[in-house]
């Protein structure tokens, strides 16, 4: 874990395009074997309870994918998933409780990383160093510095990396973005993205207790601060604690802000301000805000993010999630199920052609995982969500959280790659790993 990156290869606050034209090398520095179209891709999963299993299940719909290994620090989850896979495929996968042992497995060509966010950087960099291609869950990293380090490592190792922002593989999202790019709603001055999570309820405080039997809790913590086990910080709800994630801002926010940034061909903002708090559930055990608004200034347009838990009725007719591009001749609204254009009017006449509700028939996750496999077979192909794009989106979402945590508007210095005249905000760029873990720099 001693890799280094050159800041000059990264744009300050975002990331540069991948280095092209270099011969791909394996972990030992030799020429990498290219897979033939007929070869079977042997896949392992690190973190197989939730999205890890969903990603593997989607990937297995391709006849050229063979699951061969599973890794999890929860012995119960590992045994259950191993049994399910054996029942489904007729083959028993190799089971690991330490992801490094899986990476030593020469039979594993590619890995799916679906652990809590605070583990992504180390596992992704280690996997690429071991010569594996990687499908990594979103958000790419849990900090700005981690995202930069992962992009730099991918540029060194030349591995295929697909990040699980699978909406990029849905045709209706692409069609909506294409219309924005074509000027179909005129010049866009505002973009709104939102997630209203009515299903989320109050997280009741619980006392610390012993970790469940079969859970290697110290390994689960990894680089995060040492703390006593608390069930609120474990399976799924770890998302609401700064040690491991960034709340809804980096969870759903990464999915929807990604489309907002893609539609505007945007990198990083000039400044961002954020407000919110425990407005819905005062006294909840969540650390991250249950209600939050972040406003990004890109110079000649703004992007707004908002989320609220315990409320389902969002903007534009009660949509609980979505992205709205507000242009001078119309507003384009898109969510996971559909998109449409509502024209502006002048003297009672529409300024642009209305696009009626167009519904999605795609299985985005299936297409996204299939795209990952296709990129491994044809390494000249660019993944639907390449690491540079995922890093930029994660960095922008992290900026929203930095503004909220500092309690003030923060200004980004693109040339320096840090916040301008703000030591408190800059301290949040790089996470503090507990020994012996260390982020490659």
Secondary structure, DSSP 4 states (H G I P E B T S, - for coil): ------GGGS-TTS-PPPP-SPPPB-TTSSBPPPPPTTSPEEEEEES-SSHHHHHHHHHTTSTTEEEEEEE-SBHHHHHHHHHHHHHHHSSPPEEESSHHHHHT-TT--EEEE-S-GGGHHHHHHHHHHTT-EEEEPSSS-SSHHHHHHHHHHHHHH---EEES-GGGG-HHHHHHHHHHHTTTT-SEEEEEEEEEETT----------PPPTTB-HHHHHTTSPP----GGGSTTGGGGSTTT--GGGTTHHHHHHHHHHHHHT----SEEEEEEESSSSTT-S-SS-SEEEEEEE-SS-EEEEEEEES----HHHH-SEEEEEEESSEEEEE-SSEEEEEE-EETTEESS--EEEEE----HHHHHHHHHHHHHHSTTSPPTT-HHHHHHHHHHHHHHHHHHHHTS-EEEETTTTEETT-HHHHTTTS--PPTT-----
